[in-house]
């Protein structure tokens, strides 16, 4: 719920196997080399304005969190630790 635009990303550090949270405010900055994205939430206004209006960011985040497929997130983390790129589609 921090102020700002961009993406909130949970990355797996492939060196340590640990997870870390990052906030990416621009397309070209913040992508962590050597880390694998495990869960990405788009928090640019275009992601929620149609359904929740410009002031509905909190409701959008609540809906996003309720709809996470945690089994898939766990699979991505497991795959990252094995050096496997998870298929996206």
N, C-alpha and C positions, 0 to 999 in steps of 0.2 A: 504494500500500500504506500510505498514511498512516492514522492512527487517526482515526476519526470516521464519521459517518453522512451520507447525503445522495446527491448525484450528482457525478460527475466529468464535466465538459463541456469539449469542445474547441470554442471559438467562433471564428468569422471576424469580425475587425474590418472592417466594411464601409467604413470611412474609409481605412484603411491597406492593407487586403488581407492583413494578417498574421493568423496563428493564435495563440490564447492559451489556456492551460489554466486552468480555474476549478473550485473545489470549492464546491458549494452545499449548505449544511447545513440550510436550512429552505425550505419551499415559497415563502414570500413574499419571501425575501431572496436576493440574488445573481444574479438574472436581469439580465444586462448589456444596458441599453438600446442599441439600434443595432448590436448584435452578432448574428450568426446562428449558432445551434447547428449544428455539423457532425457531432459524435459525442457521444452521451450514454451514460454507464454508470451504472446504478442501483446504488448500494452500500449501500442500506438492507438490513437483515437479511432482510426478506421476499423479497428478490431471490434469495437463495442458500440460505436455511435448509432448504428442502425437499430440495434436491439435495445440499447440501454441509454441512448442520448449521450451527449457530451459529459454530463455530470454523473453518468452511471458506471463509472470505472469500478467502484466497489462491488456492485451487483454483478458485473462481468467477471471479476476475479472470483467471487463466490461460485458462480455458475461454472467457471473453468475448473475450479478445484473439485467440485462435485462430479465432474465428468471425466476426470483422469482415469485412464485404464492402468491401474497400479501394477497389474500383472505384466503389461507391455513395458512399463517403465523398468520394472525389475529385469525383464528379459534384455532390454537395452544395456543395463548396467552389467549384467552377466556377460553379454556378448563383448562389451568394451573391455572387460577384464581379460577376455580370451583373445583380444585383438581382432574380433570379428565385427564387420560393419553391418549393423542391423538393416534389413530391407525395410524401406519406408512404405511401400505400397504392396 
